[in-house]
Amino acid sequence: LGVIAQNVARTLVMYGGTVVESGPTRAVFGSQAHPYTQGLFAARPRLGAARVPGARLPTIAGSVPELADLPAGCPFAGRCPRTIAACHATLPPAMALGAGHEARCIRLVDAT
């Protein structure tokens, strides 16, 4: 992620073959909106952080679905801690978050 932050102007975060978040790298890194993006950032090791014996990095619960058998709706719904029934019904449209930053998550409406 450090290499991306320093060398890429625009970032796309994909899950299950779908872009779930996109935008200027600074915006995506500064304000992760989609739960998958948040999970990726939470799971990264941090340079200089004290090592705690036996501690493990956070992981994203569940298992990755087969691309040929993706469920209807949001491809991340089966692993997302914020899933509601509507997440399984249809792929949410990309929601503008500002200055070219977008994310596909029904629950973003709850946060605005």
Stockholm file with secondary structure:
# STOCKHOLM 1.0

chainA/1-112         LGVIAQNVARTLVMYGGTVVESGPTRAVFGSQAHPYTQGLFAARPRLGAARVPGARLPTIAGSVPELADLPAGCPFAGRCPRTIAACHATLPPAMALGAGHEARCIRLVDAT
#=GR chainA/1-112 SS CHHHHHHCSEEEEEETTEEEEEEEHHHHHHSCCSHHHHHHHHTSCCTTCCCCTTCCCCCCSSCCCCGGGCCSSCTTTTTCTTCCGGGGTSCCCCEEEETTEEECCTTHHHHC
#=GC SS_cons         CHHHHHHCSEEEEEETTEEEEEEEHHHHHHSCCSHHHHHHHHTSCCTTCCCCTTCCCCCCSSCCCCGGGCCSSCTTTTTCTTCCGGGGTSCCCCEEEETTEEECCTTHHHHC
//
